[in-house]
C-alpha cells in the first residue's frame, strides 16, 4: 500500500500528531493510527477527501497515482506551508485573499505568470 505511507509522511511533514489529524477528520486517534499502519486495508472516499483537504494535496497523490517530485521547496517555504496548514480556516482565507491580490497586481504589471 502506498496511501498509508503517504498519509503518515504528510502528517509528519506537517508536524501534526495523530490526535490532531483524528480531530480534524472526525476520527478516533486509534482509527487514524490504523489508517497509517495499514491495519485498515481500504480507505473510504470521504476519508480520502478529508486527508487530501487537510494536507492540501490531491487524492491521486495520496493513493500513489501521481507524485509531487517536480517541486523543490526551501526550508523557509516548508515552514510557511506548515504554518498555513496549521492555521484556522479564517486565516487561510486571508492568506488566499492576499495571494490573489498579489497575483492580480503582478499580472497587470507583467504578462508573466505569478511565481514567488
The first five atom37 places (N, CA, C, CB, O) and aatype in JSON, in Angstrom:
{
  "aatype": [20, 20, 20, 20, 20, 20, 20, 20, 20, 20, 20, 20, 20, 20, 20, 20, 20, 20, 20, 20, 20, 20, 20, 20, 20, 20, 20, 20, 20, 20, 20, 20, 20, 20, 20, 20, 20, 20, 20, 20, 20, 20, 20, 20, 20, 20, 20, 20, 20, 20, 20, 20, 20, 20, 20, 20, 20, 20, 20, 20, 20, 20, 20, 20, 20, 20, 20, 20, 20, 20, 20, 20, 20, 20, 20, 20, 20, 20, 20, 20, 20, 20, 20, 20, 20, 20, 20, 20, 20, 20, 20, 20, 20, 20, 20, 20, 20, 20, 20, 20, 20, 20, 20, 20, 20, 20, 20, 20, 20, 20, 20, 20, 20, 20, 20, 20],
  "atom_mask": [
    [1, 1, 1, 1, 1],
    [1, 1, 1, 1, 1],
    [1, 1, 1, 1, 1],
    [1, 1, 1, 1, 1],
    [1, 1, 1, 1, 1],
    [1, 1, 1, 1, 1],
    [1, 1, 1, 1, 1],
    [1, 1, 1, 1, 1],
    [1, 1, 1, 1, 1],
    [1, 1, 1, 1, 1],
    [1, 1, 1, 1, 1],
    [1, 1, 1, 1, 1],
    [1, 1, 1, 1, 1],
    [1, 1, 1, 1, 1],
    [1, 1, 1, 1, 1],
    [1, 1, 1, 1, 1],
    [1, 1, 1, 1, 1],
    [1, 1, 1, 1, 1],
    [1, 1, 1, 1, 1],
    [1, 1, 1, 1, 1],
    [1, 1, 1, 1, 1],
    [1, 1, 1, 1, 1],
    [1, 1, 1, 1, 1],
    [1, 1, 1, 1, 1],
    [1, 1, 1, 1, 1],
    [1, 1, 1, 1, 1],
    [1, 1, 1, 1, 1],
    [1, 1, 1, 1, 1],
    [1, 1, 1, 1, 1],
    [1, 1, 1, 1, 1],
    [1, 1, 1, 1, 1],
    [1, 1, 1, 1, 1],
    [1, 1, 1, 1, 1],
    [1, 1, 1, 1, 1],
    [1, 1, 1, 1, 1],
    [1, 1, 1, 1, 1],
    [1, 1, 1, 1, 1],
    [1, 1, 1, 1, 1],
    [1, 1, 1, 1, 1],
    [1, 1, 1, 1, 1],
    [1, 1, 1, 1, 1],
    [1, 1, 1, 1, 1],
    [1, 1, 1, 1, 1],
    [1, 1, 1, 1, 1],
    [1, 1, 1, 1, 1],
    [1, 1, 1, 1, 1],
    [1, 1, 1, 1, 1],
    [1, 1, 1, 1, 1],
    [1, 1, 1, 1, 1],
    [1, 1, 1, 1, 1],
    [1, 1, 1, 1, 1],
    [1, 1, 1, 1, 1],
    [1, 1, 1, 1, 1],
    [1, 1, 1, 1, 1],
    [1, 1, 1, 1, 1],
    [1, 1, 1, 1, 1],
    [1, 1, 1, 1, 1],
    [1, 1, 1, 1, 1],
    [1, 1, 1, 1, 1],
    [1, 1, 1, 1, 1],
    [1, 1, 1, 1, 1],
    [1, 1, 1, 1, 1],
    [1, 1, 1, 1, 1],
    [1, 1, 1, 1, 1],
    [1, 1, 1, 1, 1],
    [1, 1, 1, 1, 1],
    [1, 1, 1, 1, 1],
    [1, 1, 1, 1, 1],
    [1, 1, 1, 1, 1],
    [1, 1, 1, 1, 1],
    [1, 1, 1, 1, 1],
    [1, 1, 1, 1, 1],
    [1, 1, 1, 1, 1],
    [1, 1, 1, 1, 1],
    [1, 1, 1, 1, 1],
    [1, 1, 1, 1, 1],
    [1, 1, 1, 1, 1],
    [1, 1, 1, 1, 1],
    [1, 1, 1, 1, 1],
    [1, 1, 1, 1, 1],
    [1, 1, 1, 1, 1],
    [1, 1, 1, 1, 1],
    [1, 1, 1, 1, 1],
    [1, 1, 1, 1, 1],
    [1, 1, 1, 1, 1],
    [1, 1, 1, 1, 1],
    [1, 1, 1, 1, 1],
    [1, 1, 1, 1, 1],
    [1, 1, 1, 1, 1],
    [1, 1, 1, 1, 1],
    [1, 1, 1, 1, 1],
    [1, 1, 1, 1, 1],
    [1, 1, 1, 1, 1],
    [1, 1, 1, 1, 1],
    [1, 1, 1, 1, 1],
    [1, 1, 1, 1, 1],
    [1, 1, 1, 1, 1],
    [1, 1, 1, 1, 1],
    [1, 1, 1, 1, 1],
    [1, 1, 1, 1, 1],
    [1, 1, 1, 1, 1],
    [1, 1, 1, 1, 1],
    [1, 1, 1, 1, 1],
    [1, 1, 1, 1, 1],
    [1, 1, 1, 1, 1],
    [1, 1, 1, 1, 1],
    [1, 1, 1, 1, 1],
    [1, 1, 1, 1, 1],
    [1, 1, 1, 1, 1],
    [1, 1, 1, 1, 1],
    [1, 1, 1, 1, 1],
    [1, 1, 1, 1, 1],
    [1, 1, 1, 1, 1],
    [1, 1, 1, 1, 1],
    [1, 1, 1, 1, 1],
    [1, 1, 1, 1, 1]
  ],
  "atom_positions": [
    [[0.84, -1.2, 0.0], [0.0, 0.0, 0.0], [0.87, 1.24, 0.0], [-0.94, 0.01, 1.21], [1.88, 1.31, 0.7]],
    [[0.47, 2.2, -0.77], [1.18, 3.47, -0.81], [0.46, 4.5, 0.05], [1.32, 3.97, -2.25], [1.1, 5.29, 0.75]],
    [[-0.86, 4.5, 0.0], [-1.62, 5.59, 0.62], [-1.37, 5.7, 2.11], [-3.09, 5.4, 0.38], [-1.31, 6.81, 2.64]],
    [[-1.21, 4.58, 2.82], [-0.98, 4.69, 4.26], [0.38, 5.32, 4.56], [-1.08, 3.32, 4.93], [0.51, 6.09, 5.51]],
    [[1.39, 4.99, 3.76], [2.71, 5.62, 3.93], [2.65, 7.11, 3.61], [3.75, 4.93, 3.04], [3.28, 7.93, 4.29]],
    [[1.88, 7.45, 2.58], [1.77, 8.87, 2.21], [1.09, 9.69, 3.3], [1.02, 9.01, 0.91], [1.55, 10.79, 3.62]],
    [[-0.01, 9.18, 3.87], [-0.69, 9.99, 4.88], [0.18, 10.13, 6.13], [-2.05, 9.36, 5.25], [0.13, 11.17, 6.8]],
    [[0.96, 9.12, 6.45], [1.88, 9.25, 7.59], [2.97, 10.27, 7.29], [2.51, 7.88, 7.94], [3.28, 11.12, 8.12]],
    [[3.55, 10.18, 6.1], [4.61, 11.13, 5.71], [4.06, 12.55, 5.68], [5.19, 10.76, 4.32], [4.73, 13.47, 6.15]],
    [[2.87, 12.73, 5.15], [2.25, 14.07, 5.11], [1.98, 14.59, 6.52], [0.94, 14.03, 4.3], [2.2, 15.77, 6.8]],
    [[1.51, 13.72, 7.4], [1.25, 14.14, 8.77], [2.54, 14.56, 9.46], [0.57, 13.01, 9.56], [2.59, 15.61, 10.1]],
    [[3.58, 13.75, 9.33], [4.85, 14.07, 9.97], [5.47, 15.34, 9.41], [5.81, 12.91, 9.82], [6.0, 16.16, 10.16]],
    [[5.41, 15.51, 8.09], [5.99, 16.72, 7.5], [5.19, 17.97, 7.84], [6.08, 16.56, 5.98], [5.7, 19.08, 7.77]],
    [[3.92, 17.77, 8.2], [3.09, 18.9, 8.63], [3.18, 19.14, 10.13], [1.63, 18.65, 8.23], [2.56, 20.06, 10.67]],
    [[3.97, 18.29, 10.79], [4.19, 18.4, 12.23], [2.88, 18.3, 13.01], [4.88, 19.73, 12.55], [2.66, 19.02, 13.99]],
    [[2.02, 17.39, 12.57], [0.76, 17.13, 13.26], [0.84, 15.8, 13.99], [-0.43, 17.13, 12.26], [1.56, 14.9, 13.56]],
    [[0.13, 15.69, 15.08], [0.04, 14.42, 15.8], [-1.12, 13.61, 15.24], [-0.13, 14.66, 17.33], [-1.97, 14.13, 14.52]],
    [[-1.15, 12.34, 15.58], [-2.31, 11.52, 15.21], [-3.58, 12.11, 15.8], [-2.11, 10.05, 15.68], [-4.64, 12.08, 15.17]],
    [[-3.48, 12.62, 17.01], [-4.64, 13.23, 17.66], [-5.13, 14.45, 16.88], [-4.3, 13.63, 19.11], [-6.34, 14.65, 16.74]],
    [[-4.19, 15.27, 16.36], [-4.56, 16.44, 15.54], [-5.33, 16.0, 14.3], [-3.3, 17.25, 15.14], [-6.39, 16.53, 13.99]],
    [[-4.78, 15.02, 13.61], [-5.4, 14.53, 12.37], [-6.78, 13.94, 12.66], [-4.5, 13.47, 11.69], [-7.75, 14.24, 11.97]],
    [[-6.84, 13.11, 13.69], [-8.1, 12.48, 14.04], [-9.17, 13.53, 14.35], [-7.92, 11.53, 15.25], [-10.31, 13.42, 13.9]],
    [[-8.79, 14.53, 15.1], [-9.73, 15.6, 15.47], [-10.23, 16.34, 14.23], [-9.06, 16.59, 16.43], [-11.43, 16.61, 14.12]],
    [[-9.33, 16.65, 13.32], [-9.72, 17.41, 12.12], [-10.55, 16.59, 11.14], [-8.47, 17.92, 11.41], [-11.33, 17.14, 10.36]],
    [[-10.39, 15.26, 11.19], [-11.13, 14.4, 10.27], [-12.36, 13.75, 10.92], [-10.22, 13.31, 9.73], [-13.11, 13.04, 10.25]],
    [[-12.55, 14.01, 12.2], [-13.69, 13.42, 12.89], [-13.53, 11.92, 13.14], [-14.93, 13.66, 12.1], [-14.51, 11.17, 13.13]],
    [[-12.29, 11.5, 13.37], [-11.96, 10.1, 13.63], [-11.47, 9.96, 15.06], [-10.9, 9.57, 12.63], [-11.17, 10.95, 15.73]],
    [[-11.39, 8.72, 15.53], [-10.68, 8.5, 16.79], [-9.19, 8.43, 16.46], [-11.17, 7.18, 17.5], [-8.8, 8.16, 15.33]],
    [[-8.37, 8.69, 17.47], [-6.93, 8.61, 17.26], [-6.53, 7.19, 16.85], [-6.17, 9.03, 18.55], [-5.63, 7.0, 16.02]],
    [[-7.19, 6.19, 17.43], [-6.89, 4.79, 17.09], [-7.2, 4.49, 15.63], [-7.69, 3.84, 18.0], [-6.45, 3.77, 14.97]],
    [[-8.3, 5.04, 15.12], [-8.64, 4.81, 13.72], [-7.63, 5.47, 12.8], [-10.06, 5.34, 13.42], [-7.21, 4.88, 11.81]],
    [[-7.23, 6.7, 13.12], [-6.22, 7.39, 12.32], [-4.92, 6.59, 12.3], [-5.96, 8.81, 12.87], [-4.26, 6.48, 11.27]],
    [[-4.56, 6.02, 13.45], [-3.34, 5.22, 13.52], [-3.47, 3.95, 12.68], [-3.04, 4.84, 14.98], [-2.51, 3.54, 12.03]],
    [[-4.65, 3.35, 12.67], [-4.85, 2.13, 11.86], [-4.79, 2.44, 10.36], [-6.2, 1.47, 12.21], [-4.34, 1.6, 9.58]],
    [[-5.25, 3.63, 9.96], [-5.09, 4.01, 8.55], [-3.61, 4.1, 8.2], [-5.8, 5.36, 8.25], [-3.17, 3.58, 7.18]],
    [[-2.83, 4.76, 9.05], [-1.4, 4.93, 8.78], [-0.64, 3.61, 8.8], [-0.79, 5.87, 9.8], [0.27, 3.41, 7.99]],
    [[-0.99, 2.72, 9.7], [-0.25, 1.47, 9.84], [-0.62, 0.45, 8.76], [-0.5, 0.87, 11.22], [0.11, -0.52, 8.55]],
    [[-1.74, 0.67, 8.09], [-2.18, -0.28, 7.09], [-3.09, -1.36, 7.65], [-1.0, -0.92, 6.43], [-3.5, -2.27, 6.94]],
    [[-3.41, -1.25, 8.95], [-4.32, -2.22, 9.56], [-5.7, -2.14, 8.9], [-4.44, -1.97, 11.08], [-6.4, -3.15, 8.79]],
    [[-6.08, -0.95, 8.48], [-7.3, -0.78, 7.68], [-6.85, -0.83, 6.23], [-8.08, 0.58, 8.02], [-6.06, 0.0, 5.79]],
    [[-7.35, -1.79, 5.48], [-6.83, -2.08, 4.14], [-7.36, -1.19, 3.02], [-7.13, -3.49, 3.81], [-6.73, -1.09, 1.97]],
    [[-8.5, -0.56, 3.22], [-9.01, 0.34, 2.19], [-9.52, 1.6, 2.85], [-10.14, -0.34, 1.36], [-10.03, 1.58, 3.97]],
    [[-9.37, 2.7, 2.15], [-9.73, 4.0, 2.72], [-11.03, 4.47, 2.06], [-8.59, 5.04, 2.51], [-11.1, 4.54, 0.83]],
    [[-12.04, 4.78, 2.84], [-13.3, 5.28, 2.26], [-13.08, 6.61, 1.55], [-14.37, 5.43, 3.36], [-12.22, 7.41, 1.94]],
    [[-13.86, 6.84, 0.52], [-13.74, 8.06, -0.29], [-13.79, 9.31, 0.58], [-14.87, 8.1, -1.33], [-12.97, 10.21, 0.4]],
    [[-14.73, 9.39, 1.51], [-14.89, 10.58, 2.34], [-13.65, 10.85, 3.18], [-16.12, 10.44, 3.24], [-13.26, 12.01, 3.38]],
    [[-13.03, 9.8, 3.67], [-11.81, 9.95, 4.47], [-10.65, 10.37, 3.58], [-11.48, 8.64, 5.22], [-9.85, 11.22, 3.97]],
    [[-10.55, 9.79, 2.4], [-9.51, 10.17, 1.44], [-9.62, 11.66, 1.11], [-9.62, 9.32, 0.14], [-8.61, 12.36, 1.08]],
    [[-10.84, 12.13, 0.86], [-11.03, 13.55, 0.56], [-10.66, 14.4, 1.77], [-12.51, 13.83, 0.14], [-10.05, 15.46, 1.62]],
    [[-11.01, 13.94, 2.96], [-10.63, 14.67, 4.18], [-9.12, 14.81, 4.32], [-11.19, 13.97, 5.4], [-8.62, 15.89, 4.63]],
    [[-8.4, 13.71, 4.09], [-6.94, 13.77, 4.14], [-6.39, 14.71, 3.07], [-6.34, 12.37, 3.96], [-5.48, 15.5, 3.35]],
    [[-6.93, 14.65, 1.86], [-6.4, 15.5, 0.79], [-6.64, 16.97, 1.09], [-7.05, 15.12, -0.56], [-5.78, 17.81, 0.79]],
    [[-7.78, 17.31, 1.68], [-8.03, 18.7, 2.07], [-7.13, 19.12, 3.22], [-9.5, 18.9, 2.45], [-6.58, 20.22, 3.23]],
    [[-6.97, 18.24, 4.19], [-6.14, 18.55, 5.35], [-4.7, 18.83, 4.94], [-6.18, 17.4, 6.34], [-4.07, 19.75, 5.45]],
    [[-4.18, 18.03, 4.0], [-2.79, 18.16, 3.6], [-2.59, 18.94, 2.3], [-2.18, 16.8, 3.47], [-1.48, 19.0, 1.77]],
    [[-3.66, 19.53, 1.78], [-3.59, 20.36, 0.56], [-2.89, 19.62, -0.58], [-2.86, 21.68, 0.86], [-1.98, 20.15, -1.21]],
    [[-3.34, 18.41, -0.83], [-2.81, 17.64, -1.95], [-3.97, 16.9, -2.61], [-1.69, 16.63, -1.49], [-5.09, 16.89, -2.08]],
    [[-3.72, 16.31, -3.72], [-4.79, 15.62, -4.44], [-5.0, 14.21, -3.87], [-4.48, 15.54, -5.95], [-4.06, 13.61, -3.34]],
    [[-6.22, 13.7, -3.98], [-6.43, 12.29, -3.6], [-5.53, 11.36, -4.41], [-7.92, 11.91, -3.81], [-5.08, 10.33, -3.91]],
    [[-5.28, 11.72, -5.66], [-4.42, 10.89, -6.51], [-3.0, 10.8, -5.95], [-4.39, 11.45, -7.95], [-2.35, 9.76, -6.05]],
    [[-2.51, 11.89, -5.37], [-1.18, 11.86, -4.75], [-1.19, 10.89, -3.56], [-0.74, 13.28, -4.29], [-0.29, 10.07, -3.43]],
    [[-2.21, 10.99, -2.71], [-2.28, 10.11, -1.54], [-2.33, 8.64, -1.98], [-3.52, 10.45, -0.69], [-1.68, 7.79, -1.37]],
    [[-3.08, 8.36, -3.02], [-3.22, 6.97, -3.48], [-1.97, 6.47, -4.2], [-4.42, 6.85, -4.39], [-1.85, 5.27, -4.45]],
    [[-1.04, 7.35, -4.55], [0.17, 6.94, -5.24], [0.06, 6.95, -6.75], [0.56, 5.58, -4.79], [0.9, 6.39, -7.45]],
    [[-0.99, 7.58, -7.26], [-1.22, 7.62, -8.7], [-0.47, 8.78, -9.36], [-2.71, 7.74, -9.0], [-0.33, 8.81, -10.58]],
    [[0.02, 9.71, -8.56], [0.84, 10.82, -9.07], [1.85, 11.18, -8.0], [-0.05, 12.06, -9.46], [1.7, 10.81, -6.84]],
    [[2.88, 11.92, -8.41], [3.91, 12.32, -7.45], [4.03, 13.83, -7.43], [5.27, 11.67, -7.79], [3.53, 14.52, -8.32]],
    [[4.68, 14.33, -6.43], [4.96, 15.77, -6.31], [6.45, 16.02, -6.42], [4.41, 16.32, -4.97], [6.96, 16.98, -5.85]],
    [[7.16, 15.17, -7.13], [8.61, 15.24, -7.21], [9.14, 16.46, -7.96], [9.13, 14.01, -7.85], [10.32, 16.78, -7.83]],
    [[8.3, 17.13, -8.72], [8.77, 18.23, -9.55], [8.87, 19.55, -8.78], [7.86, 18.4, -10.74], [9.24, 20.56, -9.37]],
    [[8.55, 19.56, -7.5], [8.59, 20.79, -6.73], [9.64, 20.65, -5.63], [7.19, 21.11, -6.12], [9.62, 19.69, -4.86]],
    [[10.55, 21.62, -5.57], [11.55, 21.66, -4.52], [11.32, 22.91, -3.7], [12.99, 21.62, -5.09], [11.26, 24.01, -4.25]],
    [[11.18, 22.75, -2.39], [10.91, 23.88, -1.51], [12.12, 24.16, -0.62], [9.67, 23.61, -0.65], [12.82, 23.25, -0.2]],
    [[12.34, 25.43, -0.34], [13.35, 25.8, 0.64], [12.8, 25.51, 2.03], [13.77, 27.3, 0.5], [11.6, 25.28, 2.19]],
    [[13.66, 25.52, 3.03], [13.21, 25.29, 4.4], [12.2, 26.36, 4.83], [14.41, 25.28, 5.37], [11.23, 26.05, 5.51]],
    [[12.43, 27.61, 4.43], [11.51, 28.69, 4.75], [10.14, 28.45, 4.11], [12.08, 30.04, 4.28], [9.11, 28.67, 4.75]],
    [[10.12, 28.0, 2.85], [8.86, 27.71, 2.17], [8.12, 26.57, 2.87], [9.12, 27.37, 0.69], [6.9, 26.61, 3.01]],
    [[8.86, 25.55, 3.29], [8.24, 24.45, 4.05], [7.61, 24.96, 5.34], [9.28, 23.37, 4.37], [6.49, 24.57, 5.68]],
    [[8.32, 25.84, 6.05], [7.79, 26.41, 7.29], [6.52, 27.21, 7.04], [8.85, 27.3, 7.97], [5.58, 27.15, 7.82]],
    [[6.49, 27.96, 5.94], [5.29, 28.72, 5.59], [4.11, 27.8, 5.32], [5.55, 29.61, 4.38], [2.99, 28.06, 5.76]],
    [[4.36, 26.75, 4.6], [3.3, 25.8, 4.27], [2.77, 25.12, 5.53], [3.8, 24.74, 3.27], [1.57, 24.95, 5.69]],
    [[3.67, 24.73, 6.41], [3.26, 24.09, 7.65], [2.43, 25.05, 8.49], [4.48, 23.61, 8.45], [1.4, 24.67, 9.06]],
    [[2.86, 26.31, 8.58], [2.1, 27.31, 9.34], [0.73, 27.51, 8.73], [2.86, 28.65, 9.4], [-0.27, 27.63, 9.45]],
    [[0.66, 27.55, 7.41], [-0.62, 27.7, 6.71], [-1.54, 26.52, 7.03], [-0.4, 27.81, 5.19], [-2.72, 26.72, 7.33]],
    [[-1.02, 25.32, 6.96], [-1.84, 24.12, 7.21], [-2.35, 24.06, 8.65], [-1.04, 22.88, 6.91], [-3.44, 23.54, 8.89]],
    [[-1.58, 24.59, 9.58], [-1.99, 24.58, 10.99], [-2.95, 25.72, 11.33], [-0.77, 24.65, 11.88], [-3.61, 25.68, 12.37]],
    [[-3.02, 26.72, 10.47], [-3.84, 27.9, 10.75], [-5.32, 27.59, 10.67], [-3.49, 29.03, 9.78], [-5.73, 26.7, 9.92]],
    [[-6.13, 28.32, 11.43], [-7.58, 28.16, 11.3], [-8.04, 28.61, 9.9], [-8.33, 28.97, 12.4], [-7.34, 29.37, 9.23]],
    [[-9.18, 28.13, 9.48], [-9.68, 28.41, 8.14], [-9.79, 29.91, 7.87], [-11.04, 27.75, 7.93], [-9.53, 30.35, 6.75]],
    [[-10.17, 30.7, 8.87], [-10.31, 32.15, 8.66], [-8.97, 32.79, 8.27], [-10.85, 32.82, 9.93], [-8.94, 33.7, 7.44]],
    [[-7.88, 32.32, 8.86], [-6.56, 32.85, 8.49], [-6.12, 32.35, 7.13], [-5.52, 32.47, 9.55], [-5.46, 33.07, 6.38]],
    [[-6.49, 31.11, 6.81], [-6.16, 30.58, 5.48], [-6.86, 31.42, 4.4], [-6.58, 29.09, 5.36], [-6.28, 31.72, 3.36]],
    [[-8.1, 31.79, 4.66], [-8.84, 32.63, 3.71], [-8.14, 33.97, 3.51], [-10.29, 32.85, 4.19], [-8.07, 34.47, 2.39]],
    [[-7.62, 34.54, 4.59], [-6.9, 35.81, 4.5], [-5.65, 35.66, 3.65], [-6.53, 36.32, 5.89], [-5.34, 36.54, 2.83]],
    [[-4.93, 34.57, 3.84], [-3.71, 34.32, 3.05], [-4.07, 34.16, 1.58], [-2.97, 33.06, 3.56], [-3.4, 34.72, 0.71]],
    [[-5.13, 33.39, 1.29], [-5.53, 33.21, -0.12], [-5.96, 34.53, -0.74], [-6.68, 32.19, -0.22], [-5.65, 34.79, -1.9]],
    [[-6.65, 35.36, 0.02], [-7.08, 36.67, -0.49], [-5.86, 37.54, -0.79], [-8.02, 37.37, 0.52], [-5.81, 38.21, -1.82]],
    [[-4.88, 37.53, 0.1], [-3.66, 38.31, -0.11], [-2.92, 37.83, -1.35], [-2.75, 38.23, 1.12], [-2.46, 38.64, -2.16]],
    [[-2.79, 36.53, -1.49], [-2.1, 35.98, -2.67], [-2.86, 36.31, -3.95], [-1.93, 34.46, -2.54], [-2.24, 36.57, -4.98]],
    [[-4.18, 36.29, -3.88], [-4.99, 36.63, -5.05], [-4.76, 38.09, -5.45], [-6.48, 36.38, -4.77], [-4.65, 38.39, -6.63]],
    [[-4.7, 38.98, -4.48], [-4.44, 40.4, -4.76], [-3.05, 40.56, -5.36], [-4.57, 41.25, -3.47], [-2.87, 41.29, -6.34]],
    [[-2.06, 39.87, -4.78], [-0.7, 39.94, -5.31], [-0.63, 39.4, -6.73], [0.26, 39.17, -4.4], [0.06, 39.96, -7.58]],
    [[-1.34, 38.32, -6.97], [-1.34, 37.71, -8.3], [-1.96, 38.65, -9.33], [-2.1, 36.38, -8.28], [-1.43, 38.82, -10.43]],
    [[-3.07, 39.27, -8.97], [-3.73, 40.2, -9.9], [-2.85, 41.41, -10.17], [-5.08, 40.65, -9.34], [-2.73, 41.85, -11.31]],
    [[-2.22, 41.95, -9.12], [-1.34, 43.09, -9.29], [-0.14, 42.76, -10.14], [-0.88, 43.61, -7.95], [0.3, 43.58, -10.95]],
    [[0.39, 41.58, -9.97], [1.55, 41.13, -10.73], [1.19, 40.93, -12.19], [2.1, 39.84, -10.14], [1.97, 41.29, -13.07]],
    [[0.02, 40.37, -12.46], [-0.36, 40.1, -13.85], [-0.7, 41.39, -14.59], [-1.55, 39.13, -13.89], [-0.59, 41.45, -15.81]],
    [[-1.11, 42.42, -13.86], [-1.38, 43.7, -14.5], [-0.09, 44.39, -14.92], [-2.19, 44.61, -13.57], [-0.06, 45.15, -15.89]],
    [[0.99, 44.13, -14.17], [2.27, 44.76, -14.46], [3.09, 43.96, -15.45], [3.05, 44.96, -13.19], [3.99, 44.5, -16.1]],
    [[2.8, 42.69, -15.58], [3.62, 41.82, -16.42], [2.75, 40.74, -17.05], [4.76, 41.18, -15.6], [1.71, 40.37, -16.5]],
    [[3.18, 40.26, -18.18], [2.43, 39.17, -18.8], [2.88, 37.82, -18.3], [2.58, 39.24, -20.31], [2.3, 36.8, -18.67]],
    [[3.94, 37.78, -17.43], [4.41, 36.52, -16.88], [3.5, 36.05, -15.78], [5.83, 36.67, -16.35], [2.91, 36.87, -15.07]],
    [[3.35, 34.73, -15.6], [2.52, 34.21, -14.51], [3.12, 34.52, -13.16], [2.33, 32.71, -14.66], [4.33, 34.73, -13.04]],
    [[2.27, 34.55, -12.13], [2.69, 34.83, -10.77], [3.51, 33.67, -10.24], [1.48, 35.11, -9.87], [3.01, 32.54, -10.18]],
    [[4.74, 33.92, -9.86], [5.59, 32.93, -9.24], [6.42, 33.65, -8.2], [6.5, 32.19, -10.29], [6.98, 34.72, -8.46]],
    [[6.48, 33.06, -7.0], [7.31, 33.69, -5.96], [8.53, 32.87, -5.7], [6.53, 33.9, -4.67], [9.35, 33.24, -4.86]]
  ]
}
